[in-house]
Amino acid sequence: MSLTIYDSATHTEVPFEPIREGEVGIYLCGATVQGSPHIGHIRSALAFDVLVRWLRRSGYKVTLVRNVTDIDDKILNKSAEAGEKWWAWAYKFEQEFAAAYRALGVLPPTYEPRATGHVPEMLDLIQEIIDAGHAYVGNPGNVYFDVTSLPDYGSLTRQSLDDMQSEEDSGEPDKRNPHDFALWKAPKEGEPEDASWDSPWGRGRPGWHLECSTMSGRYLGAAFDIHGGGIDLRFPHHENEQAQSHAAGRAFAKYWMHNAWVTIKGEKMSKSLGNSLIVSEILREVPAAVLRLALGTVHYRSTVAYGEETLGEAAAIWERLSGFVTRSVEAVGEVPLDEVAAVGHDDFPEAFSRAMDSDVNVAGALAAIHEAVKAGNTALSSGDKDAVRKAQLDVRAMLDVLGLDPLAEPWRSGGAGGAQGSASAERKALDALVPSLLEARAQARANKDWSAADAIRDQLSAAGIVVEDSPEGARWTLS
């Protein structure tokens, strides 16, 4: 079975056929660095991280471009309110996004361009669009895209102009049509001088949509395979990106993939609802692997219902999966990471590959992982070491596609529980202290001093450490 994906443009699941054999180019709309990353932001990064991992396991050379929007109205407004330089404000939150990606095991993109680093190319693209007759110059510093000039405008979201909402700046007096959108924007009164650039049409800064059209073309060329992002970006952002690129004679994206949002108590996450959850704050209480599992193992087109119940279920699943890996290592040793990484598309259990090839069905893939864990636990009970090793390899390779191999980074540094930061140091301390207590307990049991053995177990239990006896000896986990 070959990979199929749901193309948002056609609303159908289609066979994936790359433009260039053996290569895949993906452009993912990244962060607008106006504030701290919340779980709604990270959901998109996780969904496409799994796609990239699977494509690479399927033998493709993947180029992933994930941009940083570091200049826009919100950044300028919020930095001004805080009394900070706009570029310092943007950089601060860019680093917060980077930290969140690392904490949750998101692989780095091939390229991560900033909008402010590509102004010359943006000016070139604007001129191409003007020369093609699809844009016009307004007041000094303003250039607008003429939506009525492009026959396929609205094709991505299947809308006619009569049904579309107007742009936020629809009241600008120099616009011919309220649906026209800015390619180049004159600075507003009071904005910093260094937040604008010289251009043939007057000093200004790029429109949001133009930034992505420019950067995707710069790094992936006039035509590339997949454009991704959150479903809330389909209109107007992605519709306008496509329009600009088509107006300049570029084929642009062959396929579109959009992830659904995160809801809390049935409501879409948004700051206006006051229920945005910042990743760094969540990670103070929730192990990063558990958060990744909760957000990243729901089908990318399905809504994630975030809450205590979801996190509790994810924690139980993570304990089962990482627990099996720990027990298998104790029984047969650790399968080397390079061997885990070498598992290719046809080497996975058939049910797993079939699920992943069906529009990246991570729920079906997770079911296949649970079946492999079940088989591995049976092999552990029977003492079949070859089967245990095979199960460890299968489970870890499949989990790695989901970004969750317990013995790969960042989970390895944080211990089997996947905790981050200071928890890693705490785990090292426990690794040094708990075995000595377990050894003392084993000695007490050997001496049939049951009260002393029970006292040690109770001491560990009170500290949140669960002791499990097995034929190979006692093992411990954090409760």
Order of alpha helices (4+ residues) and beta strands (2+ residues): beta-beta-beta-alpha-beta-alpha-alpha-alpha-beta-beta-beta-beta-alpha-beta-alpha-beta-beta-beta-alpha-alpha-beta-alpha-alpha-alpha-alpha-alpha-alpha-alpha-alpha-beta-beta
